[in-house]
Amino acid sequence: VWFWRSWGLRHPPSPFSSAAPYSFAAHLPPSGVLPAAADRLSALLRAPAGAAPRSLLENAAISLGRLSLVAPAALAPRADAPFVSRWCQALRAVRGDVEKEHAFLGLAALLRANPAAGAPPAFAALCEAVTSWRLPLRSAALAAALAALMRAYRAGAGPHAWGAAVAGLSPGTRERLA
């Protein structure tokens, strides 16, 4: 609650549920806070390996996903392939629940706003993160967002580049991606 009050908000958002999509828009902080928060969370993911505990990286990845879910256009210019790669690596370890769902929906929204951020070298990490979900996905919105994201990359790459990119993935990732 203190976190929300520090942004000038009276109440924290309602608990997340898979029953109905939650609108973060009503709880957006003043415009200067969002980029500052994203920059701090991004710095955690950009830190050298081992510089931060895994749980902190997972929480940063989830928080960035939620921020990207409500303001992808504001965060997209800050994203590049190395950053998305580290973000995906952190998301792979997150338990497959509503938090991971929000993080991936935000990642998909950010990548729709800035598709180049998911290009190599982030593509392999993105595919590994997408295939880290236990199937079937509980959320139809998430399944549709991830499928649309992969179709967009496949269409944008063309058959030869897509084949080469997929050939570089691990056999398990290739199988699940198919």
C-alpha positions as CSV (number, residue, x, y, z in Angstrom):
1,V,0.0,0.0,0.0
2,W,2.8,2.4,0.8
3,F,4.2,1.9,-2.7
4,W,0.9,3.0,-4.3
5,R,0.6,5.9,-1.9
6,S,4.1,7.1,-2.7
7,W,2.9,7.6,-6.3
8,G,-0.1,9.6,-5.1
9,L,-2.6,6.8,-5.5
10,R,-5.2,6.0,-2.8
11,H,-5.5,2.3,-3.2
12,P,-3.5,-0.5,-4.7
13,P,-5.0,-2.3,-7.6
14,S,-7.5,-5.2,-6.9
15,P,-5.9,-8.6,-6.6
16,F,-5.3,-10.2,-10.0
17,S,-7.5,-12.9,-11.1
18,S,-7.7,-15.0,-14.2
19,A,-11.5,-14.5,-14.3
20,A,-11.4,-11.1,-16.0
21,P,-8.7,-9.0,-17.4
22,Y,-7.5,-6.3,-15.0
23,S,-7.1,-2.8,-16.2
24,F,-3.9,-1.2,-14.9
25,A,-4.7,2.1,-16.6
26,A,-6.6,3.5,-13.7
27,H,-3.5,3.1,-11.5
28,L,-0.9,4.6,-13.8
29,P,1.5,6.9,-11.9
30,P,2.3,10.4,-13.1
31,S,4.0,10.4,-16.5
32,G,7.6,10.9,-15.3
33,V,7.4,7.9,-12.9
34,L,6.9,5.2,-15.5
35,P,10.1,5.8,-17.4
36,A,12.1,6.2,-14.2
37,A,10.7,2.9,-12.8
38,A,11.3,1.1,-16.1
39,D,14.9,2.4,-16.2
40,R,15.6,1.1,-12.7
41,L,14.1,-2.3,-13.4
42,S,15.9,-2.5,-16.7
43,A,19.2,-1.8,-14.9
44,L,18.7,-4.9,-12.8
45,L,18.2,-7.0,-15.9
46,R,21.2,-5.4,-17.7
47,A,23.5,-6.0,-14.7
48,P,26.2,-8.6,-15.2
49,A,25.2,-12.2,-14.5
50,G,25.3,-13.0,-10.8
51,A,25.1,-9.4,-9.7
52,A,21.5,-9.7,-8.4
53,P,19.6,-12.6,-6.9
54,R,17.4,-14.6,-9.2
55,S,14.3,-13.8,-7.3
56,L,15.0,-10.0,-7.8
57,L,15.5,-10.5,-11.5
58,E,12.2,-12.5,-11.7
59,N,10.4,-9.7,-9.9
60,A,11.9,-7.1,-12.1
61,A,10.9,-9.0,-15.2
62,I,7.3,-9.4,-14.0
63,S,7.2,-5.7,-13.1
64,L,8.5,-4.6,-16.5
65,G,5.9,-6.9,-18.1
66,R,3.1,-5.2,-16.2
67,L,4.4,-1.8,-17.1
68,S,4.7,-2.8,-20.7
69,L,1.2,-4.1,-20.6
70,V,-0.2,-0.6,-20.0
71,A,2.4,1.6,-21.7
72,P,4.3,-0.4,-24.4
73,A,4.9,2.6,-26.6
74,A,6.6,4.5,-23.8
75,L,8.9,1.6,-23.0
76,A,9.5,0.2,-26.5
77,P,12.3,2.7,-27.4
78,R,14.2,1.6,-24.3
79,A,14.2,-2.0,-25.4
80,D,17.0,-3.6,-27.4
81,A,17.9,-7.2,-28.2
82,P,20.3,-7.8,-25.3
83,F,17.8,-6.4,-22.9
84,V,15.0,-8.5,-24.2
85,S,17.3,-11.5,-24.1
86,R,18.0,-11.0,-20.4
87,W,14.3,-10.3,-19.7
88,C,13.3,-13.6,-21.4
89,Q,16.0,-15.5,-19.4
90,A,14.5,-14.1,-16.2
91,L,11.0,-15.0,-17.2
92,R,11.9,-18.6,-18.0
93,A,12.4,-19.3,-14.3
94,V,9.1,-17.7,-13.2
95,R,6.4,-20.1,-12.1
96,G,3.6,-20.4,-14.7
97,D,0.9,-18.4,-12.9
98,V,-0.9,-15.1,-13.4
99,E,2.3,-13.1,-12.7
100,K,4.1,-14.8,-15.6
101,E,1.0,-14.4,-17.7
102,H,1.0,-10.6,-17.2
103,A,4.8,-10.4,-17.8
104,F,4.5,-12.2,-21.1
105,L,1.4,-10.2,-22.2
106,G,3.5,-7.1,-21.5
107,L,6.5,-8.5,-23.3
108,A,4.3,-9.3,-26.3
109,A,2.9,-5.7,-26.3
110,L,6.4,-4.3,-26.1
111,L,7.6,-6.4,-29.0
112,R,4.6,-5.4,-31.1
113,A,5.6,-1.8,-30.5
114,N,9.3,-2.5,-31.2
115,P,9.7,-5.8,-33.1
116,A,13.5,-5.2,-33.6
117,A,14.0,-5.8,-29.9
118,G,13.1,-9.5,-30.4
119,A,15.5,-9.9,-33.3
120,P,18.8,-11.9,-32.9
121,P,20.4,-12.3,-30.5
122,A,17.2,-12.1,-28.4
123,F,15.2,-14.5,-30.7
124,A,16.6,-17.7,-29.2
125,A,16.0,-16.5,-25.6
126,L,12.5,-15.4,-26.7
127,C,11.7,-18.8,-28.1
128,E,13.0,-20.5,-25.0
129,A,10.9,-18.3,-22.8
130,V,7.8,-18.8,-24.9
131,T,8.2,-22.6,-24.8
132,S,8.9,-22.6,-21.0
133,W,5.1,-22.6,-20.4
134,R,3.5,-25.8,-19.4
135,L,0.8,-26.6,-22.0
136,P,-2.0,-26.0,-22.4
137,L,-2.0,-22.3,-21.5
138,R,-4.9,-21.3,-19.2
139,S,-5.3,-17.9,-20.8
140,A,-6.7,-17.7,-24.3
141,A,-5.4,-14.1,-24.5
142,L,-1.9,-15.2,-23.7
143,A,-2.0,-18.1,-26.2
144,A,-3.2,-15.8,-28.9
145,A,-0.6,-13.1,-28.1
146,L,2.3,-15.6,-28.1
147,A,1.1,-17.3,-31.3
148,A,0.6,-13.9,-33.0
149,L,4.1,-12.9,-31.9
150,M,5.7,-16.0,-33.3
151,R,3.7,-15.7,-36.6
152,A,4.8,-12.1,-37.0
153,Y,8.5,-13.0,-36.5
154,R,8.1,-15.9,-38.9
155,A,6.4,-13.7,-41.6
156,G,8.9,-10.9,-41.1
157,A,12.0,-13.2,-41.3
158,G,11.0,-15.1,-44.5
159,P,11.3,-18.8,-45.0
160,H,15.1,-19.0,-45.3
161,A,15.9,-16.7,-42.3
162,W,13.2,-18.4,-40.2
163,G,14.6,-21.8,-41.0
164,A,18.1,-20.7,-40.0
165,A,16.9,-19.1,-36.8
166,V,14.9,-22.1,-35.8
167,A,17.8,-24.5,-36.6
168,G,19.9,-22.7,-34.0
169,L,17.4,-23.5,-31.2
170,S,17.7,-26.6,-29.0
171,P,15.8,-29.6,-30.1
172,G,13.3,-29.3,-27.2
173,T,12.6,-25.7,-28.0
174,R,12.2,-26.5,-31.7
175,E,9.7,-29.3,-31.0
176,R,7.6,-27.2,-28.6
177,L,7.7,-24.2,-30.9
178,A,6.4,-26.2,-33.8
